[in-house]
Amino acid sequence: MAPSRFSLGVAGVSLLVTLVIAAGIWDSYFPDPDAEGLRARRAYYESVLQKADVSWKEALYYKVVDGPGPGVTP
């Protein structure tokens, strides 16, 4: 007997929920290594360019022109 659409739907949703939970657990044990660098660049550019009224996203664009800030690894 073939599985019904309902049982296939429940199995699919169950698989998606399991994948989301597994990804959350994986990220908690193995965080993204670039996330800390992005936070450091954001903090640097917010402090330097806050007087110029430029957002941190625009400041990341200007990083190409100005180079990295002191103590900030690219």
Secondary structure, 3 states (H helix, E strand, C coil): CCCCHHHHHHHHHHHHHHHHHHHHHHHHHCCCHHHHHHHHHHHHHHHHHCCCCCCHHHHHHHHHHHCCCCCCCC
